[in-house]
Amino acid sequence: MATERPVVFVVDDDLAMREALQDLLASVGMDVRVFASTQEFMQTQRPDATGCLVLDVRLPGASGLSFQEELLRAGVDLPVIFITGHGDIPMTVRAMKAGAVEFLSKPFRDQELLDAIAIAVERHRARRRETALVAQLRQRFAALTQREREVMALVSAGRANKQIAAELGISEATVKVHRGQIMRKMEAKSLAQLVRIADTLGLSHPKP
């Protein structure tokens, strides 16, 4: 079960910085977990929660930028906020291209970090909502019969009932029955919504 309270993970090898960030984030009611290394972060079981990762660029071993890429490969979708005392433009560009929410140079104002965290958490929350919706739609789609899936693909491709009937070798009346079942099972209130669902599921539509 996912928890609603956002969790902010901090990875920084500087003890003073970890303690300062922990105090700051705790003071505004955030659930904060601090780590001295990326290895420690990866080896710790993390809660299934909305949140973000505050990551120092310069760390022992692999850099924060390399770790960001490792997270993407591992399927960890936490939004990343970089903090650094040695930032430069190429480094910032690389981080932002890889999806970082913000790149803050030390010393930064507390509010700058808090604002970045708010953006990151909302971005993660929206991403998780989208993921949950797609999973729900896939579950509904799995409940369709093979014939209903064929009809849904043709309907969402813009075929009329008569065309669908001819293509599948069934009557128009049967097509209408299938369409009704599809709309009910997919919980689509209109044809336009059904088409959007098909697009979300990435269904390929045969061309008319």
Rosetta constraint file for C-alpha pairs under 8 A:
AtomPair CA 1 CA 48 HARMONIC 7.21 0.50
AtomPair CA 2 CA 47 HARMONIC 7.66 0.50
AtomPair CA 2 CA 48 HARMONIC 4.98 0.50
AtomPair CA 2 CA 49 HARMONIC 5.39 0.50
AtomPair CA 3 CA 47 HARMONIC 7.72 0.50
AtomPair CA 3 CA 48 HARMONIC 6.57 0.50
AtomPair CA 3 CA 49 HARMONIC 5.20 0.50
AtomPair CA 3 CA 50 HARMONIC 7.57 0.50
AtomPair CA 4 CA 49 HARMONIC 6.56 0.50
AtomPair CA 4 CA 50 HARMONIC 6.93 0.50
AtomPair CA 5 CA 30 HARMONIC 7.85 0.50
AtomPair CA 5 CA 31 HARMONIC 7.25 0.50
AtomPair CA 5 CA 49 HARMONIC 7.05 0.50
AtomPair CA 5 CA 50 HARMONIC 7.12 0.50
AtomPair CA 6 CA 30 HARMONIC 6.97 0.50
AtomPair CA 6 CA 31 HARMONIC 6.56 0.50
AtomPair CA 6 CA 49 HARMONIC 6.13 0.50
AtomPair CA 6 CA 50 HARMONIC 4.85 0.50
AtomPair CA 6 CA 51 HARMONIC 4.68 0.50
AtomPair CA 6 CA 121 HARMONIC 6.98 0.50
AtomPair CA 7 CA 30 HARMONIC 6.78 0.50
AtomPair CA 7 CA 31 HARMONIC 4.89 0.50
AtomPair CA 7 CA 32 HARMONIC 5.71 0.50
AtomPair CA 7 CA 33 HARMONIC 7.39 0.50
AtomPair CA 7 CA 49 HARMONIC 6.52 0.50
AtomPair CA 7 CA 50 HARMONIC 6.38 0.50
AtomPair CA 7 CA 51 HARMONIC 4.57 0.50
AtomPair CA 7 CA 52 HARMONIC 6.79 0.50
AtomPair CA 8 CA 30 HARMONIC 7.16 0.50
AtomPair CA 8 CA 31 HARMONIC 6.21 0.50
AtomPair CA 8 CA 32 HARMONIC 4.75 0.50
AtomPair CA 8 CA 33 HARMONIC 6.33 0.50
AtomPair CA 8 CA 51 HARMONIC 5.41 0.50
AtomPair CA 8 CA 52 HARMONIC 5.19 0.50
AtomPair CA 8 CA 53 HARMONIC 5.92 0.50
AtomPair CA 8 CA 54 HARMONIC 7.19 0.50
AtomPair CA 8 CA 117 HARMONIC 7.98 0.50
AtomPair CA 9 CA 32 HARMONIC 5.84 0.50
AtomPair CA 9 CA 33 HARMONIC 4.88 0.50
AtomPair CA 9 CA 34 HARMONIC 5.87 0.50
AtomPair CA 9 CA 35 HARMONIC 7.67 0.50
AtomPair CA 9 CA 51 HARMONIC 7.69 0.50
AtomPair CA 9 CA 52 HARMONIC 6.28 0.50
AtomPair CA 9 CA 53 HARMONIC 4.72 0.50
AtomPair CA 9 CA 54 HARMONIC 6.03 0.50
AtomPair CA 10 CA 18 HARMONIC 7.12 0.50
AtomPair CA 10 CA 21 HARMONIC 7.85 0.50
AtomPair CA 10 CA 32 HARMONIC 7.36 0.50
AtomPair CA 10 CA 33 HARMONIC 6.19 0.50
AtomPair CA 10 CA 34 HARMONIC 4.65 0.50
AtomPair CA 10 CA 35 HARMONIC 6.05 0.50
AtomPair CA 10 CA 53 HARMONIC 5.87 0.50
AtomPair CA 10 CA 54 HARMONIC 4.68 0.50
AtomPair CA 10 CA 55 HARMONIC 5.99 0.50
AtomPair CA 11 CA 18 HARMONIC 7.67 0.50
AtomPair CA 11 CA 34 HARMONIC 6.01 0.50
AtomPair CA 11 CA 35 HARMONIC 4.78 0.50
AtomPair CA 11 CA 36 HARMONIC 5.77 0.50
AtomPair CA 11 CA 37 HARMONIC 5.96 0.50
AtomPair CA 11 CA 38 HARMONIC 6.52 0.50
AtomPair CA 11 CA 41 HARMONIC 7.25 0.50
AtomPair CA 11 CA 53 HARMONIC 7.56 0.50
AtomPair CA 11 CA 54 HARMONIC 6.30 0.50
AtomPair CA 11 CA 55 HARMONIC 5.01 0.50
AtomPair CA 11 CA 56 HARMONIC 6.28 0.50
AtomPair CA 12 CA 17 HARMONIC 7.12 0.50
AtomPair CA 12 CA 18 HARMONIC 6.18 0.50
AtomPair CA 12 CA 34 HARMONIC 7.80 0.50
AtomPair CA 12 CA 35 HARMONIC 6.50 0.50
AtomPair CA 12 CA 36 HARMONIC 5.31 0.50
AtomPair CA 12 CA 37 HARMONIC 6.48 0.50
AtomPair CA 12 CA 55 HARMONIC 6.40 0.50
AtomPair CA 12 CA 56 HARMONIC 5.24 0.50
AtomPair CA 12 CA 59 HARMONIC 7.07 0.50
AtomPair CA 13 CA 18 HARMONIC 7.67 0.50
AtomPair CA 13 CA 35 HARMONIC 7.63 0.50
AtomPair CA 13 CA 36 HARMONIC 4.50 0.50
AtomPair CA 13 CA 37 HARMONIC 6.04 0.50
AtomPair CA 13 CA 56 HARMONIC 7.91 0.50
AtomPair CA 13 CA 59 HARMONIC 6.37 0.50
AtomPair CA 13 CA 60 HARMONIC 7.61 0.50
AtomPair CA 14 CA 18 HARMONIC 6.26 0.50
AtomPair CA 14 CA 36 HARMONIC 7.29 0.50
AtomPair CA 15 CA 19 HARMONIC 6.17 0.50
AtomPair CA 15 CA 36 HARMONIC 7.46 0.50
AtomPair CA 16 CA 20 HARMONIC 6.11 0.50
AtomPair CA 17 CA 21 HARMONIC 6.06 0.50
AtomPair CA 18 CA 22 HARMONIC 6.01 0.50
AtomPair CA 18 CA 34 HARMONIC 6.40 0.50
AtomPair CA 18 CA 35 HARMONIC 7.77 0.50
AtomPair CA 18 CA 36 HARMONIC 7.92 0.50
AtomPair CA 19 CA 23 HARMONIC 6.11 0.50
AtomPair CA 20 CA 24 HARMONIC 6.15 0.50
AtomPair CA 21 CA 25 HARMONIC 6.03 0.50
AtomPair CA 22 CA 26 HARMONIC 5.91 0.50
AtomPair CA 22 CA 32 HARMONIC 6.27 0.50
AtomPair CA 22 CA 33 HARMONIC 7.58 0.50
AtomPair CA 22 CA 34 HARMONIC 7.07 0.50
AtomPair CA 23 CA 27 HARMONIC 5.98 0.50
AtomPair CA 24 CA 28 HARMONIC 6.90 0.50
AtomPair CA 24 CA 110 HARMONIC 7.64 0.50
AtomPair CA 25 CA 29 HARMONIC 6.65 0.50
AtomPair CA 25 CA 30 HARMONIC 5.39 0.50
AtomPair CA 25 CA 31 HARMONIC 7.53 0.50
AtomPair CA 25 CA 32 HARMONIC 6.60 0.50
AtomPair CA 25 CA 114 HARMONIC 7.97 0.50
AtomPair CA 26 CA 30 HARMONIC 5.11 0.50
AtomPair CA 26 CA 31 HARMONIC 6.57 0.50
AtomPair CA 26 CA 32 HARMONIC 6.65 0.50
AtomPair CA 35 CA 40 HARMONIC 6.16 0.50
AtomPair CA 35 CA 41 HARMONIC 5.88 0.50
AtomPair CA 36 CA 40 HARMONIC 6.83 0.50
AtomPair CA 37 CA 41 HARMONIC 6.45 0.50
AtomPair CA 37 CA 59 HARMONIC 7.22 0.50
AtomPair CA 37 CA 60 HARMONIC 7.52 0.50
AtomPair CA 38 CA 42 HARMONIC 6.18 0.50
AtomPair CA 38 CA 67 HARMONIC 7.35 0.50
AtomPair CA 39 CA 43 HARMONIC 6.10 0.50
AtomPair CA 40 CA 44 HARMONIC 6.26 0.50
AtomPair CA 50 CA 121 HARMONIC 6.42 0.50
AtomPair CA 50 CA 124 HARMONIC 6.11 0.50
AtomPair CA 50 CA 125 HARMONIC 5.78 0.50
AtomPair CA 50 CA 128 HARMONIC 7.74 0.50
AtomPair CA 51 CA 78 HARMONIC 6.59 0.50
AtomPair CA 51 CA 79 HARMONIC 7.56 0.50
AtomPair CA 51 CA 120 HARMONIC 7.36 0.50
AtomPair CA 51 CA 121 HARMONIC 5.08 0.50
AtomPair CA 51 CA 124 HARMONIC 6.56 0.50
AtomPair CA 51 CA 125 HARMONIC 7.83 0.50
AtomPair CA 52 CA 78 HARMONIC 5.08 0.50
AtomPair CA 52 CA 79 HARMONIC 4.95 0.50
AtomPair CA 52 CA 80 HARMONIC 5.98 0.50
AtomPair CA 52 CA 81 HARMONIC 7.52 0.50
AtomPair CA 52 CA 117 HARMONIC 6.95 0.50
AtomPair CA 52 CA 120 HARMONIC 6.08 0.50
AtomPair CA 52 CA 121 HARMONIC 6.00 0.50
AtomPair CA 52 CA 124 HARMONIC 7.43 0.50
AtomPair CA 53 CA 78 HARMONIC 6.22 0.50
AtomPair CA 53 CA 79 HARMONIC 6.15 0.50
AtomPair CA 53 CA 80 HARMONIC 4.82 0.50
AtomPair CA 53 CA 81 HARMONIC 6.12 0.50
AtomPair CA 54 CA 80 HARMONIC 5.97 0.50
AtomPair CA 54 CA 81 HARMONIC 4.78 0.50
AtomPair CA 54 CA 82 HARMONIC 5.90 0.50
AtomPair CA 54 CA 83 HARMONIC 7.06 0.50
AtomPair CA 55 CA 64 HARMONIC 6.39 0.50
AtomPair CA 55 CA 80 HARMONIC 6.79 0.50
AtomPair CA 55 CA 81 HARMONIC 6.07 0.50
AtomPair CA 55 CA 82 HARMONIC 4.91 0.50
AtomPair CA 55 CA 83 HARMONIC 6.09 0.50
AtomPair CA 56 CA 64 HARMONIC 5.93 0.50
AtomPair CA 56 CA 82 HARMONIC 5.72 0.50
AtomPair CA 56 CA 83 HARMONIC 4.93 0.50
AtomPair CA 56 CA 84 HARMONIC 5.70 0.50
AtomPair CA 57 CA 63 HARMONIC 5.86 0.50
AtomPair CA 57 CA 64 HARMONIC 4.22 0.50
AtomPair CA 57 CA 65 HARMONIC 6.23 0.50
AtomPair CA 57 CA 82 HARMONIC 6.25 0.50
AtomPair CA 57 CA 83 HARMONIC 6.28 0.50
AtomPair CA 57 CA 84 HARMONIC 5.49 0.50
AtomPair CA 58 CA 63 HARMONIC 5.39 0.50
AtomPair CA 58 CA 64 HARMONIC 6.05 0.50
AtomPair CA 58 CA 84 HARMONIC 7.03 0.50
AtomPair CA 59 CA 63 HARMONIC 5.40 0.50
AtomPair CA 59 CA 64 HARMONIC 6.38 0.50
AtomPair CA 62 CA 66 HARMONIC 6.02 0.50
AtomPair CA 62 CA 67 HARMONIC 6.58 0.50
AtomPair CA 63 CA 67 HARMONIC 6.25 0.50
AtomPair CA 64 CA 68 HARMONIC 6.12 0.50
AtomPair CA 64 CA 82 HARMONIC 7.86 0.50
AtomPair CA 65 CA 69 HARMONIC 6.62 0.50
AtomPair CA 65 CA 94 HARMONIC 7.83 0.50
AtomPair CA 65 CA 95 HARMONIC 6.38 0.50
AtomPair CA 66 CA 70 HARMONIC 6.29 0.50
AtomPair CA 67 CA 71 HARMONIC 6.14 0.50
AtomPair CA 68 CA 72 HARMONIC 6.50 0.50
AtomPair CA 68 CA 80 HARMONIC 7.52 0.50
AtomPair CA 68 CA 98 HARMONIC 7.65 0.50
AtomPair CA 69 CA 73 HARMONIC 6.38 0.50
AtomPair CA 69 CA 98 HARMONIC 7.27 0.50
AtomPair CA 70 CA 74 HARMONIC 6.16 0.50
AtomPair CA 71 CA 75 HARMONIC 6.20 0.50
AtomPair CA 71 CA 76 HARMONIC 5.13 0.50
AtomPair CA 71 CA 77 HARMONIC 7.35 0.50
AtomPair CA 72 CA 76 HARMONIC 5.83 0.50
AtomPair CA 72 CA 77 HARMONIC 6.70 0.50
AtomPair CA 77 CA 124 HARMONIC 7.85 0.50
AtomPair CA 78 CA 124 HARMONIC 6.75 0.50
AtomPair CA 79 CA 99 HARMONIC 7.47 0.50
AtomPair CA 79 CA 100 HARMONIC 6.43 0.50
AtomPair CA 79 CA 101 HARMONIC 6.46 0.50
AtomPair CA 79 CA 120 HARMONIC 5.71 0.50
AtomPair CA 79 CA 121 HARMONIC 7.57 0.50
AtomPair CA 79 CA 123 HARMONIC 7.54 0.50
AtomPair CA 79 CA 124 HARMONIC 6.47 0.50
AtomPair CA 80 CA 99 HARMONIC 7.54 0.50
AtomPair CA 80 CA 100 HARMONIC 4.94 0.50
AtomPair CA 80 CA 101 HARMONIC 5.85 0.50
AtomPair CA 80 CA 102 HARMONIC 7.42 0.50
AtomPair CA 80 CA 120 HARMONIC 7.43 0.50
AtomPair CA 81 CA 100 HARMONIC 5.88 0.50
AtomPair CA 81 CA 101 HARMONIC 5.46 0.50
AtomPair CA 81 CA 102 HARMONIC 4.95 0.50
AtomPair CA 81 CA 103 HARMONIC 6.05 0.50
AtomPair CA 81 CA 104 HARMONIC 7.64 0.50
AtomPair CA 81 CA 116 HARMONIC 7.19 0.50
AtomPair CA 81 CA 117 HARMONIC 7.51 0.50
AtomPair CA 81 CA 120 HARMONIC 7.75 0.50
AtomPair CA 82 CA 95 HARMONIC 7.96 0.50
AtomPair CA 82 CA 100 HARMONIC 7.26 0.50
AtomPair CA 82 CA 102 HARMONIC 6.19 0.50
AtomPair CA 82 CA 103 HARMONIC 4.68 0.50
AtomPair CA 82 CA 104 HARMONIC 6.03 0.50
AtomPair CA 83 CA 103 HARMONIC 5.95 0.50
AtomPair CA 83 CA 104 HARMONIC 4.77 0.50
AtomPair CA 83 CA 105 HARMONIC 5.77 0.50
AtomPair CA 83 CA 106 HARMONIC 6.64 0.50
AtomPair CA 84 CA 103 HARMONIC 7.75 0.50
AtomPair CA 84 CA 104 HARMONIC 6.42 0.50
AtomPair CA 84 CA 105 HARMONIC 4.99 0.50
AtomPair CA 84 CA 106 HARMONIC 5.61 0.50
AtomPair CA 85 CA 105 HARMONIC 5.57 0.50
AtomPair CA 85 CA 106 HARMONIC 4.77 0.50
AtomPair CA 85 CA 107 HARMONIC 7.29 0.50
AtomPair CA 86 CA 105 HARMONIC 7.29 0.50
AtomPair CA 87 CA 91 HARMONIC 6.51 0.50
AtomPair CA 87 CA 92 HARMONIC 6.96 0.50
AtomPair CA 87 CA 105 HARMONIC 6.23 0.50
AtomPair CA 88 CA 92 HARMONIC 6.22 0.50
AtomPair CA 89 CA 93 HARMONIC 6.10 0.50
AtomPair CA 90 CA 94 HARMONIC 6.15 0.50
AtomPair CA 91 CA 95 HARMONIC 6.26 0.50
AtomPair CA 92 CA 96 HARMONIC 6.15 0.50
AtomPair CA 92 CA 103 HARMONIC 6.33 0.50
AtomPair CA 93 CA 97 HARMONIC 6.02 0.50
AtomPair CA 94 CA 98 HARMONIC 6.31 0.50
AtomPair CA 95 CA 99 HARMONIC 6.60 0.50
AtomPair CA 95 CA 100 HARMONIC 5.47 0.50
AtomPair CA 95 CA 103 HARMONIC 7.59 0.50
AtomPair CA 96 CA 100 HARMONIC 4.67 0.50
AtomPair CA 96 CA 101 HARMONIC 6.87 0.50
AtomPair CA 96 CA 102 HARMONIC 7.28 0.50
AtomPair CA 96 CA 103 HARMONIC 7.76 0.50
AtomPair CA 101 CA 116 HARMONIC 7.00 0.50
AtomPair CA 101 CA 119 HARMONIC 7.56 0.50
AtomPair CA 101 CA 120 HARMONIC 6.13 0.50
AtomPair CA 102 CA 116 HARMONIC 6.32 0.50
AtomPair CA 104 CA 108 HARMONIC 6.52 0.50
AtomPair CA 104 CA 113 HARMONIC 7.66 0.50
AtomPair CA 108 CA 112 HARMONIC 6.67 0.50
AtomPair CA 108 CA 113 HARMONIC 7.40 0.50
AtomPair CA 109 CA 113 HARMONIC 6.89 0.50
AtomPair CA 110 CA 114 HARMONIC 6.29 0.50
AtomPair CA 111 CA 115 HARMONIC 5.91 0.50
AtomPair CA 112 CA 116 HARMONIC 6.23 0.50
AtomPair CA 113 CA 117 HARMONIC 6.12 0.50
AtomPair CA 114 CA 118 HARMONIC 6.20 0.50
AtomPair CA 115 CA 119 HARMONIC 6.40 0.50
AtomPair CA 116 CA 120 HARMONIC 6.14 0.50
AtomPair CA 117 CA 121 HARMONIC 5.98 0.50
AtomPair CA 118 CA 122 HARMONIC 6.23 0.50
AtomPair CA 119 CA 123 HARMONIC 6.13 0.50
AtomPair CA 120 CA 124 HARMONIC 6.16 0.50
AtomPair CA 121 CA 125 HARMONIC 6.03 0.50
AtomPair CA 122 CA 126 HARMONIC 6.16 0.50
AtomPair CA 123 CA 127 HARMONIC 6.23 0.50
AtomPair CA 124 CA 128 HARMONIC 6.14 0.50
AtomPair CA 125 CA 129 HARMONIC 6.21 0.50
AtomPair CA 126 CA 130 HARMONIC 6.25 0.50
AtomPair CA 127 CA 131 HARMONIC 6.21 0.50
AtomPair CA 128 CA 132 HARMONIC 6.09 0.50
AtomPair CA 129 CA 133 HARMONIC 6.16 0.50
AtomPair CA 130 CA 134 HARMONIC 6.23 0.50
AtomPair CA 131 CA 135 HARMONIC 6.25 0.50
AtomPair CA 132 CA 136 HARMONIC 6.21 0.50
AtomPair CA 133 CA 137 HARMONIC 6.20 0.50
AtomPair CA 134 CA 138 HARMONIC 6.09 0.50
AtomPair CA 134 CA 200 HARMONIC 7.09 0.50
AtomPair CA 134 CA 201 HARMONIC 6.92 0.50
AtomPair CA 135 CA 139 HARMONIC 6.25 0.50
AtomPair CA 136 CA 140 HARMONIC 6.43 0.50
AtomPair CA 137 CA 141 HARMONIC 6.09 0.50
AtomPair CA 137 CA 186 HARMONIC 7.15 0.50
AtomPair CA 137 CA 197 HARMONIC 7.43 0.50
AtomPair CA 137 CA 201 HARMONIC 7.39 0.50
AtomPair CA 138 CA 142 HARMONIC 6.08 0.50
AtomPair CA 138 CA 201 HARMONIC 6.99 0.50
AtomPair CA 139 CA 143 HARMONIC 6.70 0.50
AtomPair CA 140 CA 144 HARMONIC 7.12 0.50
AtomPair CA 140 CA 185 HARMONIC 6.34 0.50
AtomPair CA 140 CA 186 HARMONIC 5.63 0.50
AtomPair CA 141 CA 149 HARMONIC 7.71 0.50
AtomPair CA 141 CA 185 HARMONIC 7.80 0.50
AtomPair CA 141 CA 186 HARMONIC 6.66 0.50
AtomPair CA 143 CA 185 HARMONIC 7.45 0.50
AtomPair CA 144 CA 148 HARMONIC 5.71 0.50
AtomPair CA 144 CA 149 HARMONIC 6.16 0.50
AtomPair CA 144 CA 182 HARMONIC 7.13 0.50
AtomPair CA 144 CA 185 HARMONIC 7.25 0.50
AtomPair CA 145 CA 149 HARMONIC 6.30 0.50
AtomPair CA 146 CA 150 HARMONIC 6.39 0.50
AtomPair CA 147 CA 151 HARMONIC 6.23 0.50
AtomPair CA 148 CA 152 HARMONIC 5.97 0.50
AtomPair CA 148 CA 178 HARMONIC 5.88 0.50
AtomPair CA 148 CA 179 HARMONIC 7.55 0.50
AtomPair CA 148 CA 181 HARMONIC 7.81 0.50
AtomPair CA 148 CA 182 HARMONIC 6.40 0.50
AtomPair CA 149 CA 153 HARMONIC 6.19 0.50
AtomPair CA 150 CA 154 HARMONIC 6.39 0.50
AtomPair CA 151 CA 155 HARMONIC 5.97 0.50
AtomPair CA 151 CA 164 HARMONIC 7.01 0.50
AtomPair CA 151 CA 175 HARMONIC 7.30 0.50
AtomPair CA 151 CA 178 HARMONIC 7.08 0.50
AtomPair CA 151 CA 179 HARMONIC 7.14 0.50
AtomPair CA 152 CA 156 HARMONIC 5.99 0.50
AtomPair CA 152 CA 179 HARMONIC 7.28 0.50
AtomPair CA 152 CA 182 HARMONIC 6.93 0.50
AtomPair CA 152 CA 198 HARMONIC 8.00 0.50
AtomPair CA 153 CA 157 HARMONIC 6.17 0.50
AtomPair CA 153 CA 198 HARMONIC 7.50 0.50
AtomPair CA 153 CA 203 HARMONIC 7.00 0.50
AtomPair CA 153 CA 204 HARMONIC 7.17 0.50
AtomPair CA 153 CA 205 HARMONIC 5.59 0.50
AtomPair CA 153 CA 206 HARMONIC 7.37 0.50
AtomPair CA 154 CA 158 HARMONIC 6.57 0.50
AtomPair CA 154 CA 159 HARMONIC 5.55 0.50
AtomPair CA 154 CA 164 HARMONIC 6.61 0.50
AtomPair CA 154 CA 205 HARMONIC 6.64 0.50
AtomPair CA 154 CA 206 HARMONIC 6.78 0.50
AtomPair CA 155 CA 159 HARMONIC 5.22 0.50
AtomPair CA 155 CA 160 HARMONIC 7.00 0.50
AtomPair CA 155 CA 161 HARMONIC 7.91 0.50
AtomPair CA 155 CA 164 HARMONIC 7.72 0.50
AtomPair CA 155 CA 195 HARMONIC 7.95 0.50
AtomPair CA 156 CA 191 HARMONIC 7.76 0.50
AtomPair CA 156 CA 194 HARMONIC 6.87 0.50
AtomPair CA 156 CA 195 HARMONIC 4.80 0.50
AtomPair CA 156 CA 198 HARMONIC 6.75 0.50
AtomPair CA 156 CA 205 HARMONIC 6.95 0.50
AtomPair CA 157 CA 195 HARMONIC 7.87 0.50
AtomPair CA 157 CA 205 HARMONIC 5.13 0.50
AtomPair CA 157 CA 206 HARMONIC 6.34 0.50
AtomPair CA 157 CA 207 HARMONIC 6.64 0.50
AtomPair CA 157 CA 208 HARMONIC 7.03 0.50
AtomPair CA 158 CA 208 HARMONIC 7.19 0.50
AtomPair CA 159 CA 163 HARMONIC 5.95 0.50
AtomPair CA 159 CA 164 HARMONIC 6.22 0.50
AtomPair CA 159 CA 208 HARMONIC 6.56 0.50
AtomPair CA 160 CA 164 HARMONIC 6.26 0.50
AtomPair CA 161 CA 165 HARMONIC 6.05 0.50
AtomPair CA 161 CA 172 HARMONIC 5.85 0.50
AtomPair CA 161 CA 175 HARMONIC 6.23 0.50
AtomPair CA 161 CA 176 HARMONIC 7.12 0.50
AtomPair CA 162 CA 166 HARMONIC 6.28 0.50
AtomPair CA 162 CA 172 HARMONIC 5.85 0.50
AtomPair CA 163 CA 167 HARMONIC 6.09 0.50
AtomPair CA 164 CA 168 HARMONIC 6.03 0.50
AtomPair CA 164 CA 172 HARMONIC 7.81 0.50
AtomPair CA 164 CA 175 HARMONIC 7.12 0.50
AtomPair CA 165 CA 169 HARMONIC 5.63 0.50
AtomPair CA 165 CA 170 HARMONIC 4.85 0.50
AtomPair CA 165 CA 171 HARMONIC 5.34 0.50
AtomPair CA 165 CA 172 HARMONIC 5.34 0.50
AtomPair CA 165 CA 174 HARMONIC 7.94 0.50
AtomPair CA 165 CA 175 HARMONIC 6.27 0.50
AtomPair CA 166 CA 170 HARMONIC 6.67 0.50
AtomPair CA 166 CA 171 HARMONIC 7.77 0.50
AtomPair CA 170 CA 174 HARMONIC 6.50 0.50
AtomPair CA 170 CA 175 HARMONIC 7.17 0.50
AtomPair CA 171 CA 175 HARMONIC 6.44 0.50
AtomPair CA 172 CA 176 HARMONIC 6.26 0.50
AtomPair CA 173 CA 177 HARMONIC 6.38 0.50
AtomPair CA 174 CA 178 HARMONIC 6.23 0.50
AtomPair CA 175 CA 179 HARMONIC 6.09 0.50
AtomPair CA 176 CA 180 HARMONIC 6.21 0.50
AtomPair CA 177 CA 181 HARMONIC 6.31 0.50
AtomPair CA 178 CA 182 HARMONIC 6.05 0.50
AtomPair CA 179 CA 183 HARMONIC 6.14 0.50
AtomPair CA 180 CA 184 HARMONIC 6.22 0.50
AtomPair CA 181 CA 185 HARMONIC 6.03 0.50
AtomPair CA 182 CA 186 HARMONIC 5.85 0.50
AtomPair CA 183 CA 187 HARMONIC 5.69 0.50
AtomPair CA 183 CA 188 HARMONIC 4.99 0.50
AtomPair CA 183 CA 189 HARMONIC 6.93 0.50
AtomPair CA 183 CA 190 HARMONIC 7.74 0.50
AtomPair CA 183 CA 194 HARMONIC 7.23 0.50
AtomPair CA 184 CA 188 HARMONIC 6.65 0.50
AtomPair CA 186 CA 194 HARMONIC 7.64 0.50
AtomPair CA 188 CA 193 HARMONIC 5.71 0.50
AtomPair CA 188 CA 194 HARMONIC 5.45 0.50
AtomPair CA 189 CA 193 HARMONIC 6.55 0.50
AtomPair CA 189 CA 194 HARMONIC 7.73 0.50
AtomPair CA 190 CA 194 HARMONIC 6.40 0.50
AtomPair CA 191 CA 195 HARMONIC 6.25 0.50
AtomPair CA 192 CA 196 HARMONIC 6.34 0.50
AtomPair CA 193 CA 197 HARMONIC 6.19 0.50
AtomPair CA 194 CA 198 HARMONIC 6.23 0.50
AtomPair CA 195 CA 199 HARMONIC 6.26 0.50
AtomPair CA 196 CA 200 HARMONIC 6.11 0.50
AtomPair CA 197 CA 201 HARMONIC 6.20 0.50
AtomPair CA 198 CA 202 HARMONIC 6.20 0.50
AtomPair CA 198 CA 203 HARMONIC 5.40 0.50
AtomPair CA 199 CA 203 HARMONIC 6.06 0.50
